């Protein structure tokens, strides 16, 4: 019975440690991204636009008020990309 309890405690401890690592990695990954307007394909934007309330509502490719999240510094290098909504 003790071996089962030790194994269970070890497994739970491992899952808690893993969850903490994933949470901190997600926070760091979010800090390294920025919104890039004007480069999303139709129906592929990440969030709401001036004309739509949900992700995936961009009507045309390159819609100026639709954005996607990209790694910081990439937006300036994309054709039509802007850090500000038009």
C-alpha positions as CSV (number, residue, x, y, z in Angstrom):
1,X,0.0,0.0,0.0
2,X,2.8,2.4,0.8
3,X,4.4,1.9,-2.6
4,X,1.2,2.8,-4.3
5,X,0.9,6.0,-2.2
6,X,4.5,7.0,-3.0
7,X,4.0,6.3,-6.7
8,X,0.8,8.4,-6.7
9,X,2.4,11.2,-4.8
10,X,5.3,11.3,-7.2
11,X,3.0,11.3,-10.2
12,X,0.9,14.2,-8.8
13,X,4.1,16.1,-8.0
14,X,5.4,15.7,-11.5
15,X,2.1,16.9,-13.0
16,X,2.1,20.0,-10.8
17,X,5.7,20.8,-11.8
18,X,4.8,20.3,-15.5
19,X,1.8,22.5,-15.2
20,X,3.9,25.3,-13.7
21,X,6.4,25.0,-16.4
22,X,3.8,25.2,-19.1
23,X,2.1,28.2,-17.5
24,X,5.4,30.1,-17.3
25,X,6.4,29.2,-20.8
26,X,3.0,30.4,-22.2
27,X,3.4,33.8,-20.4
28,X,6.9,34.2,-21.9
29,X,5.7,33.2,-25.4
30,X,2.8,35.8,-25.1
31,X,5.3,38.5,-24.3
32,X,7.4,37.8,-27.4
33,X,4.5,38.3,-29.8
34,X,2.8,41.4,-31.2
35,X,-0.4,42.2,-33.2
36,X,0.2,42.7,-36.9
37,X,-2.5,44.4,-38.9
38,X,-3.1,44.1,-42.6
39,X,-1.6,40.7,-43.3
40,X,-4.3,38.2,-42.2
41,X,-5.9,36.1,-44.9
42,X,-9.7,36.3,-45.2
43,X,-11.2,34.3,-42.3
44,X,-7.9,33.8,-40.6
45,X,-7.6,36.8,-38.3
46,X,-6.9,36.2,-34.6
47,X,-9.5,38.5,-33.0
48,X,-12.3,40.9,-33.5
49,X,-12.2,43.7,-36.1
50,X,-14.1,47.0,-36.4
51,X,-16.6,45.1,-38.6
52,X,-16.7,41.7,-36.9
53,X,-16.9,40.6,-33.3
54,X,-15.0,37.3,-33.5
55,X,-11.8,35.7,-34.7
56,X,-12.0,34.5,-38.3
57,X,-14.3,37.3,-39.5
58,X,-12.0,39.1,-41.9
59,X,-13.8,39.4,-45.2
60,X,-10.8,39.9,-47.5
61,X,-7.0,39.2,-47.5
62,X,-5.0,42.0,-46.0
63,X,-8.0,43.7,-44.2
64,X,-6.5,46.7,-42.5
65,X,-8.3,46.3,-39.2
66,X,-7.7,42.5,-38.9
67,X,-4.6,41.2,-37.1
68,X,-2.7,38.1,-36.4
69,X,-0.2,37.5,-33.7
70,X,3.4,37.3,-34.9
71,X,6.8,37.1,-33.2
72,X,8.0,40.6,-32.2
73,X,9.9,42.4,-35.0
74,X,8.4,40.3,-37.8
75,X,5.4,42.6,-38.6
76,X,7.7,45.4,-39.9
77,X,9.2,43.0,-42.4
78,X,5.9,41.7,-43.8
79,X,4.5,43.4,-46.9
80,X,1.5,45.4,-45.8
81,X,2.1,44.7,-42.1
82,X,1.5,47.4,-39.6
83,X,1.5,47.5,-35.8
84,X,-1.5,49.8,-35.8
85,X,-5.0,49.3,-37.0
86,X,-6.2,51.4,-40.0
